[in-house]
Amino acid sequence: MARSDVQLMLDVKSGDEQSFELLLHRYRSPLVNFLYRMVRNREQAEDLAQEVFLRVYRAREDYVPSAKFTTWLFRIATNLALNNVRDTRHQRMEISLDAPLAPDSEDGDERPIDVADQHPDIEQHLVAQARSRMIRHAIEKLPEKQRAAVLLHKYQELDYNEIAKILECSESALKSLLFRAYEALRVELAPLVAQHAKQ
């Protein structure tokens, strides 16, 4: 039977390096994906994920299972991501004012797709890709804390209680934060919804 996150962390605390490897293996992908959606840069997301695990490892001796392991992990990740976004916002603004946009490549991590003749559903694929790009850009426009709340709620599927602990706010403050975020997304994505209704 698989050991729980808390049990693994307690084993790490008592010196079991292999348990740390298991936690790393279990949470590396979800963590990198969450961080990537926050900072919009694959390399930075990887670096931040490494920093999160480094902090978890350094704190192993003081670890007390007072909250779920994921709450603790994502609190560290969220704080690092919010700091990173704030630190790089000014720098990014300068770059975007100086650098001309390359045609058809709004962000450097976009992979070009090969259009092959044997794909009759290529149009659907392109529509789905455009739709997900619109959603991603809408989420990116949200204020950092709202963005973190939406990502933790929708993509990490964490409950209100856990997200409130991660963002260090009350559940009612979180609900109000999410309400404002989803309202902003609804307005931003209204053209997409209208377009979908026509099809």
N, C-alpha and C positions, 0 to 999 in steps of 0.2 A: 504494500500500500504506500502511495506517495506521501511523503512528509509534508506537513503544512508549512507555509512561509515562515510562520512564527517559530516552529520547531527547527527549521533550517537555520534561521537567524540565531536561535539560542545555541545551536551546534557550532555555528561560526564563532559565537562569543566564547565558547569553550575550546576554541582552537582548531576546529575542523575546516580546513581549507576547501575540501571537496564540496561541502554544503554551500560555500560561497559560490563556487563554480555552478552549482545547480540553480541558485537564485539568479545568477548572471544569465544563464541559459534560458531560464523561465521568463525573465523580464526584459532582456535586452531589446528584442524587436518591438514590443509595445511601447517601450520607453523612447526608443529612437524615433518611432512613428509619431508619437505625441510631440516630442521636441521638434521634429521636422515641421509639423503643422504649426507650431508656435513660432519658430525662428526662420522658416522658409529657406533653409540652407542645409543641405545634406551633411556637409563636412562639420559645420558648427553643431548640428544635432548629434553627430557621432561623438564629438569632443565633449559636449555637455553630458551625454549619457555616461561617458567614461568618468567624468567628474562626479556624477551622481553616485556611481558605484564605488568610487574612491572614498567619497564621504561616508557612505554606508559602512564600508570596510573599516575606516578610521574610527567610526563611532561604535564598533561592535562591542567593545568592553563596557560601554555605558548603556547598551541596548536594554530597554525594559518594554515588554510587550503590552503597552497601555492602549495602543490603537492597532488597527489592522496594519500589517506590514505594507500593503499597497498604499495606505493613507500616508504613511511615513515616507515611502519611496517617492510618491508623486508630489508630496509637499516639497521635498528637496528639489525635484525636477522642475516644478512650477516656479519656485523662487529663483532658481538659476535661469530659467527661460525668461521670466519677467525682467530680471536684471539685464540679461543679454539683449532683449528687445529694446529696453530703455537706453542701454549703452550704445547700441549700433544705430538707433533711429537717426540721430544727427549725422552720423557718418554716411548712412544710406541716402539721406536726403541730398547731401553734397554730391555723392556719386551720380544719383539720378538726374541732378541738374546739369552735370558735366557730360555724362556719357549719352550718345545717341542710342536709341533703341534699335536693336537688330530686327529686321522684318520677321514676323511670325515667331519670334522667340521672346515672349514676355519674361520668362524666367529661365535661367541657364540650366535648370535641372530637367527641363522638358525634353523627352526623347522623341525624335522624329519617327513617324510610323511608316512602315513599308506598305504601299498600296499595291496589293497583288490582284490580278484579274480574277483569281478563283474565290474572291471574297464578295459574294453578293450582298452581304450585310455590312459592307464597309461604311455606307452612309449612316446606318444606325450607330456604328462604332464611333464615327466622327461626332454625331449628335450627342451621344453619351459622354464623349470626351469633353466637348464644349460645355455641356451641362455641368459636369463635375468641376471644370475649370471656373465656371461662374460661381458655383457654390464655394469653392476654395477661396476665390478672390473676395467674396462677400464676407466669409469668416475672417479673412486677413484684415479687413477694414474695421472690424470690431475693436474697441478698446481692449488692451491686453488682458485685463482681469475677466472681462466678458468672454473673450476668446478662449481663455484657459477653462472657464466654467463650461462652455459649450463643448469643447474638445473632451473634457473629462466626463461629461454627461453623455454625449452622443457617441463618441468614438471609443472611449474606455469603458463606457456603460457602468460608471460608478454611481452609487446612490447619493441622494442629497446630503445625508449625514456625513458620508465620507468626503464629498467634495467641499462641504462647509469646513471640515477639519483641515483639509489641504489648503484652502484659501484663507483659513483662520478668520472665519466670519460665522454669524449665526445662520441657522437654516432659513429663517425668514429673509435675511439679507441676501442669501444665495438665491432664493426663489425670485426675489425682486430683480437681482442681477441677471438671472436667466430669462426672466420675462422681458426685460429691456433688450437683451441680446437677441432673443427669438423674434421680437417685434421688429428690430432693426433688420434682421435677416429677411423677414416676411416682406418688408418694404423693398429691400434691395433686390430680392428674388421675384418680385411680382411679375416682371416681364417673362421670366422663365415659366412661372405657373400658368400665365395666360397663353404662352406659346404651347405648353404641354396640353392645355385644355382644347386647343384648336385641332391637335393631331388626332 
